[in-house]
Amino acid sequence: MRDRVTIDLRGIRPQLQAQAAKRQMTAAAFVRRAVTAMLDAAPHDEGGSGPIDSASGTQVVKVTLRLPPAHAVLLASRARVADLSQGMYVARLIDGTPAQPRAPDHTRAVAALMASTDRLAVLSADLNAFMRLLGRTPRSELEPCRANIRSLAGDVRVHLASAAALVAALRATRGR
């Protein structure tokens, strides 16, 4: 969290801005440097240079960016294409993991995956019911059929588990 101080400049704003401009600095940076010198402390980087664990919490803070109009339009359009908020898009850029633009048919792909997974879940239930029916028939010649169906049912369950994880991940990225 950043510390903020509001200062009544009492008429010295023009001189402050002139000195800051002369040094090609913002007024805020000029004031920070002056305060640091007065405190006799070495300047330090509040931002840190280590990696940030952005997944560690859900708290977000509001940040205002002043950008040239062309950059603001690009930020908005690129965040929209990536299906992210502008803040999450900037956070990903800072983390060094820019969002990849989604395919235009992302919503249809998720819907198709969900429909396919639903059909496989029904198939899995039918296979399990058929296995129970086969289990009531004591004939040994049905054992190879039972083994094949047991294997198929297992494969379907494994696929359903991985597809469910994929659907959850796709839904989660949709909300970002």
Secondary structure by P-SEA (a helix, b strand, c coil): cbbbbbbccccaaaaaaaaaaaacccaaaaaaaaaaaaacccccccccccccccccccbbbbbbbbbcaaaaaaaaaaaaaacccaaaaaaaaaacccccccccaaaaaaaaaaaaaaaaaaaaaaaaaaaaaaaacccccaaaaaaaaaaaaaaaaaaaaaaaaaaaaaaaaaac
